[in-house]
């Protein structure tokens, strides 16, 4: 007697995957199971709830099993589905780029507020990765133009593709460069922004397993986590306009140190902002007597800034 194959409905496969992910230590087992199944079925999550009894086809099951095995090995969810939402836009991500995170949206939101009435802006994003920061700024600042640089050619290719997908390629340039190395001497910017590698080398092994599967060169900031801030600020005066501003995402406990590095580089007006978890997450810096100076001083009065 031939044994019939089990019928895997949406509900049945989600329940099984949830338990499998729990056993593997996945942080959000049910949510991840649903996101992966939506990627396979090319549907919104609400469709899963309205079609619980729908059986999966063999090719759908095969693709889903592949995704589940990859997630069970702690491959980041965004790498498996190939994209991540950031600032209401969908960004392609690959193993050449960090996965954009909600905390970074806070940095972008503040930069939009500080620049939306200033007219044309030239923006430099150092270590652009997927282009999430730069392209989100350009989307909301229609008079701005931007240059994204990254040492990884794969990341540069992803930024270019995301610029095309968001119809921002006419205002976006992207360059393979180790920080300022391939810039021209007359390249000048109103805003230099960076979410550089900032994890101290000794802390790398303690990161969550899925984070450890992201590119180490985009995470490891040297012994104290400050290597890239020092390198960026060492030559920032050559490329930042005298009236311009620098903005950085920072790691835990780095607020005062990065602000001090900015001040030593001549950007004497600084403020440190916190993220959703009340952790120092961003630093803004400019010279005295600029338009940005007034706005940074005003930020200091807001909750979550100092």
Secondary structure, 3 states (H helix, E strand, C coil): CCCCCCCCEHHHHHHHHHHHHHHHCCCCHHHHHHHHHHHHHCCCHHHHHHCCCCECCHHHHHHHHHHHHHHHCCCCHHHHHCEEEECCEEEECCCCCCCCCHHHHHHHHHHHHHHCCCCCCEEEEECCCCCHHHHHHHHHCCCCEEEEEECCHHHHHHHHHHHHHCCCHHHEEEEECCCCCCCCCCCCEEEEEECCCCECHHHHHHCCHHHHCCCHHHCECCCCCCHHHHHHHHCHHHCEEEEEEEEEECCCCCHHHHHHHHHHCCCCEEEEEECCCCCEEEEEEECCCCHHHHHHHHHCCCCCEC
